[in-house]
Every structure is written in C-alpha cells, then in structure tokens.
C-alpha cells in the first residue's frame, strides 16, 4: 500500500511531501532567533500578518449576526457531545445566526453540520495551520485558513455576538478564557459566554468559585459572565436576549444623542 504523503495547509496554499516545513508560521514568529536575524525577518512577517487580517475582514464583513461554537476536535460522531453540537448548530441557524467554528472535526464539524441542516443558513470555518494536519470539515460553506492564531482569534471575536463552548481541551479553554477576559475588561460588551455541559464544566466552575473568587482574584460579579446549561434552547435564548439588550441600548443611545442635538443652545 502506498504511504500517504504528509500534507499541510498554509493560508491559501497546500504543501505536500518534502515541501512540508518542520515548523509553523506561529512557531517561527515566536522563536527567539540567534544574532540579529529577527531584524531582517520580522518586518516582512508584518506584511503577511496584515494580509491575513485584510483577507479575513474582506471575507467575513457581510456575514449576518453570528455565534461561535467551540469544542473538541476529538469528539466522535457517535458521542452525545457531537449530537448536542449538531442540535445547537441547527437551533442557532433557525434563530437567524451564522454558525462559526474552528472548521475542524469533532464538535466543530457537528455545529457546522447542524447549521447546514437549515436552508439558507451560513456555516463558517476559521481554520489554523497546525504541526499535525487538521482539514476543514465537509460542512463548512465559507472556510478561511489562517497562519497566525492571534489573527484567527480576532476574527472569532469581531464577527460573533456570543460564544458557546461545548466540552473541549486546551484550545477550547484558551478561547473560553480569552473571551471572558475581553468581557471582564470591557474590550467587548454585551457578549454572552455559554458553557454547555454542566457535568463537564462543573469542576472548573467549582474551582473558579472556591479558588479564584475566595482568594479575591476575581469579583463576585465576574461569575455572571458565564452561564452553564445543558439545554440547547436555553443557550440560544441567552444569545437572543443579549442581542435584544444590545439593540435596545443602541436605540436609547441614539435617542439620547438626537435629543441633545435638538436642545436649543
């Protein structure tokens, strides 16, 4: 049997066999290089990073309101988490949201697949170059491959009105805590973060309460940034309620601005 050649996606390119590099763009960017090599190399990387931002902004600018779903790439199709992800993707699409994932297999595939179950929906995958190849799943309708994690993360936040995290590993935790930090520090506003799976997330929430809160590392109000549920309908309702609140606040701000302009000087 012929051995499968290694393959990797790098942005819009695909490389195979001996052309597959031994490191990723992120690794090379973050490496501490010897002598003064970085002076000559890093300024050129800025142009590639800029190009990734431009490409992402251009492709995603006309998306309808969207929700990002995170979760493990290792989730099997016959698992309850996969079925929950598919149900969630379908429910979000029925509520009028585009569904954004990391574009890979597992939970990401299940949410994209659920969105595709609904006519007229938009299923998006934002992939990333990894040392081990993770292909874009078959249920992504709009897929973008990124070289740099921080560019990809910007796209998740900029084009989503909420995050929903299903059980996952380090990548899911990374995205979860970054989202919570952005909300806590008011870098983003009215941005719900929902954790689906009380049994899976319960231990983490207990630790946050008993260690972070009890030692003063976070405030009690910070716990309100997270909602844990096992109910897909509740998760979607949380997103919808936050959207309505944001729209109402915007209307009130516009009315206040108009009233101020109308006041006699």
C-alpha positions as CSV (number, residue, x, y, z in Angstrom):
1,X,0.0,0.0,0.0
2,X,1.3,3.4,-1.0
3,X,2.2,5.6,2.0
4,X,0.3,8.8,2.3
5,X,2.5,11.8,1.9
6,X,2.4,14.5,4.7
7,X,0.3,17.5,3.8
8,X,-0.3,20.9,5.3
9,X,-2.4,23.9,4.5
10,X,-0.6,27.3,4.8
11,X,-3.1,30.1,4.3
12,X,-4.4,29.6,0.8
13,X,-1.6,27.2,-0.1
14,X,-1.3,23.4,0.3
15,X,2.2,21.8,0.6
16,X,2.9,18.1,0.5
17,X,5.8,15.7,0.9
18,X,9.3,17.2,1.3
19,X,7.9,20.7,1.0
20,X,6.1,20.5,4.3
21,X,8.2,22.6,6.7
22,X,9.2,21.3,10.1
23,X,7.7,24.3,11.9
24,X,4.6,26.6,11.6
25,X,4.4,30.3,10.9
26,X,3.5,30.9,14.6
27,X,6.5,28.9,15.8
28,X,8.8,30.9,13.6
29,X,7.3,34.2,14.6
30,X,7.6,33.5,18.3
31,X,11.0,31.8,18.2
32,X,13.9,33.6,19.8
33,X,16.3,33.7,16.9
34,X,20.1,34.0,17.1
35,X,22.1,37.1,16.4
36,X,20.1,39.8,14.6
37,X,18.1,37.6,12.2
38,X,14.8,38.9,13.6
39,X,15.6,42.4,12.5
40,X,15.6,41.3,8.9
41,X,12.8,38.7,9.0
42,X,10.1,40.0,11.4
43,X,9.3,43.3,9.5
44,X,8.4,41.2,6.4
45,X,6.2,38.9,8.5
46,X,4.2,42.0,9.4
47,X,3.1,42.2,5.7
48,X,1.9,38.6,5.8
49,X,0.0,39.2,9.0
50,X,-1.5,42.3,7.5
51,X,-2.6,40.3,4.5
52,X,-4.3,37.8,6.8
53,X,-6.3,40.5,8.5
54,X,-7.3,42.0,5.2
55,X,-8.4,38.6,3.8
56,X,-10.4,37.8,6.9
57,X,-12.1,41.2,7.1
58,X,-13.0,41.0,3.4
59,X,-14.4,37.5,3.5
60,X,-16.4,38.0,6.8
61,X,-17.6,41.6,6.5
62,X,-21.0,40.7,5.1
63,X,-21.8,37.9,7.5
64,X,-25.2,38.0,9.2
65,X,-25.2,38.0,13.0
66,X,-23.1,35.1,14.0
67,X,-22.3,32.9,17.0
68,X,-19.0,31.0,17.5
69,X,-19.2,27.4,18.8
70,X,-16.1,25.9,20.4
71,X,-15.4,22.3,21.4
72,X,-13.1,19.4,21.0
73,X,-11.8,18.2,17.6
74,X,-11.5,14.7,19.1
75,X,-15.2,14.3,19.7
76,X,-16.6,11.2,17.9
77,X,-19.6,11.3,15.7
78,X,-21.5,8.8,17.8
79,X,-21.0,10.7,21.1
80,X,-23.6,12.8,22.9
81,X,-21.5,15.9,22.6
82,X,-21.5,15.6,18.8
83,X,-25.3,15.2,18.8
84,X,-25.6,18.3,21.1
85,X,-23.3,20.3,18.8
86,X,-25.4,19.4,15.8
87,X,-28.6,20.3,17.5
88,X,-27.1,23.6,18.7
89,X,-25.9,24.5,15.2
90,X,-29.3,23.8,13.8
91,X,-31.1,25.8,16.5
92,X,-28.7,28.8,16.0
93,X,-29.3,28.7,12.3
94,X,-33.1,28.6,12.8
95,X,-32.8,31.6,15.0
96,X,-31.1,33.5,12.1
97,X,-27.5,33.2,13.2
98,X,-24.5,32.2,11.1
99,X,-22.5,29.5,12.9
100,X,-18.7,29.9,13.2
101,X,-16.4,27.2,14.3
102,X,-12.7,26.5,14.0
103,X,-13.5,24.5,10.9
104,X,-12.1,21.2,12.1
105,X,-13.6,17.8,13.0
106,X,-15.4,16.7,16.2
107,X,-17.7,19.3,17.9
108,X,-16.7,21.9,15.3
109,X,-18.0,19.6,12.5
110,X,-21.2,18.9,14.4
111,X,-22.1,22.6,14.8
112,X,-21.3,23.3,11.1
113,X,-23.3,20.2,10.1
114,X,-26.3,21.4,12.2
115,X,-26.2,24.8,10.5
116,X,-26.2,23.1,7.1
117,X,-29.4,21.2,8.1
118,X,-31.2,24.6,7.8
119,X,-31.9,26.0,4.4
120,X,-30.5,29.5,3.9
121,X,-28.1,29.2,6.8
122,X,-24.4,30.2,6.8
123,X,-21.8,27.7,8.1
124,X,-18.3,29.2,8.6
125,X,-15.0,27.6,9.5
126,X,-11.9,29.5,10.5
127,X,-9.0,27.0,10.3
128,X,-5.5,27.3,11.5
129,X,-2.1,25.9,10.4
130,X,-1.0,23.2,12.9
131,X,2.0,20.9,13.0
132,X,-0.4,18.0,12.5
133,X,-2.9,18.5,9.7
134,X,-6.5,19.2,10.6
135,X,-8.5,19.5,7.4
136,X,-11.6,21.7,7.0
137,X,-14.7,19.7,7.7
138,X,-17.2,18.9,4.9
139,X,-20.0,21.1,6.4
140,X,-18.1,24.4,6.1
141,X,-19.6,26.6,3.4
142,X,-17.2,29.6,3.9
143,X,-13.8,28.5,5.1
144,X,-10.7,30.6,5.7
145,X,-7.3,29.1,6.7
146,X,-5.1,31.3,8.9
147,X,-1.4,31.0,9.6
148,X,-1.5,33.0,12.9
149,X,-3.6,32.2,15.9
150,X,-4.0,35.8,17.0
151,X,-5.4,36.8,13.6
152,X,-7.9,34.0,13.8
153,X,-8.9,34.9,17.3
154,X,-9.6,38.5,16.2
155,X,-12.0,37.1,13.6
156,X,-13.8,35.0,16.1
157,X,-14.5,38.0,18.4
158,X,-15.1,40.6,15.7
159,X,-17.7,38.7,13.8
160,X,-19.5,36.9,16.7
161,X,-22.1,38.2,19.1
162,X,-21.5,35.4,21.6
163,X,-19.5,32.2,22.3
164,X,-20.9,28.8,23.2
165,X,-18.4,26.2,24.4
166,X,-19.0,22.5,24.4
167,X,-16.6,20.1,26.1
168,X,-13.1,20.5,24.8
169,X,-9.4,20.6,25.6
170,X,-6.7,23.2,25.8
171,X,-7.8,25.0,22.6
172,X,-11.4,25.4,23.9
173,X,-10.1,26.6,27.3
174,X,-7.9,29.1,25.6
175,X,-10.7,30.6,23.6
176,X,-13.0,30.5,26.6
177,X,-10.7,32.4,29.0
178,X,-9.8,34.9,26.3
179,X,-13.4,35.6,25.7
180,X,-14.1,36.0,29.4
181,X,-11.1,38.4,29.8
182,X,-12.3,40.5,26.9
183,X,-15.7,40.8,28.5
184,X,-14.4,41.4,32.0
185,X,-12.1,44.2,30.8
186,X,-14.9,45.7,28.6
187,X,-13.0,45.2,25.4
188,X,-16.2,43.7,24.1
189,X,-19.7,44.4,25.6
190,X,-23.0,42.5,25.8
191,X,-21.1,39.4,24.8
192,X,-22.6,36.2,26.3
193,X,-20.4,33.2,27.1
194,X,-22.3,30.0,27.5
195,X,-20.9,26.6,28.6
196,X,-22.8,23.6,27.5
197,X,-22.5,20.5,29.7
198,X,-22.9,21.0,33.4
199,X,-21.2,17.7,34.3
200,X,-18.1,18.5,32.2
201,X,-17.8,22.2,33.2
202,X,-18.9,21.8,36.8
203,X,-15.4,21.1,38.3
204,X,-14.0,24.1,36.6
205,X,-16.8,26.4,37.9
206,X,-16.3,25.0,41.4
207,X,-12.6,25.8,41.2
208,X,-13.3,29.3,39.9
209,X,-15.6,29.9,42.9
210,X,-13.6,28.2,45.6
211,X,-10.1,29.4,44.5
212,X,-10.3,32.5,42.3
213,X,-13.3,34.1,44.0
214,X,-12.5,33.1,47.6
215,X,-8.9,34.4,47.2
216,X,-10.0,37.7,45.7
217,X,-8.6,37.0,42.2
218,X,-11.9,37.8,40.6
219,X,-15.0,39.7,41.8
220,X,-18.3,38.1,42.5
221,X,-19.9,39.9,39.6
222,X,-17.4,38.2,37.2
223,X,-19.2,34.9,37.8
224,X,-22.2,36.4,36.0
225,X,-20.1,36.5,32.8
226,X,-20.6,32.7,32.5
227,X,-23.8,30.7,32.0
228,X,-23.8,26.9,32.3
229,X,-26.6,24.9,30.8
230,X,-27.4,21.5,29.3
231,X,-30.3,22.9,27.3
232,X,-29.8,23.9,23.7
233,X,-32.9,26.1,23.7
234,X,-31.7,28.0,26.7
235,X,-28.3,28.6,25.2
236,X,-29.9,30.1,22.1
237,X,-32.3,32.2,24.2
238,X,-29.3,33.6,26.1
239,X,-27.8,34.8,22.8
240,X,-31.1,36.2,21.6
241,X,-31.7,38.1,24.9
242,X,-28.2,39.6,24.8
243,X,-28.8,40.7,21.2
244,X,-32.1,42.4,22.2
245,X,-30.5,44.1,25.1
246,X,-27.7,45.4,22.9
247,X,-30.2,46.7,20.3
248,X,-32.3,48.4,22.9
249,X,-29.2,50.1,24.4
250,X,-28.1,51.3,20.9
251,X,-31.6,52.8,20.3
252,X,-31.5,54.5,23.7
253,X,-28.1,56.0,22.9
254,X,-29.3,57.2,19.5
255,X,-32.4,58.8,21.1
256,X,-30.3,60.5,23.7
257,X,-27.9,61.8,21.1
258,X,-30.8,63.1,19.0
259,X,-32.4,64.8,22.0
260,X,-29.1,66.5,22.8
261,X,-28.7,67.8,19.3
262,X,-32.3,69.1,19.3
263,X,-31.9,71.1,22.6
264,X,-31.7,74.8,22.0
265,X,-28.2,76.2,22.5
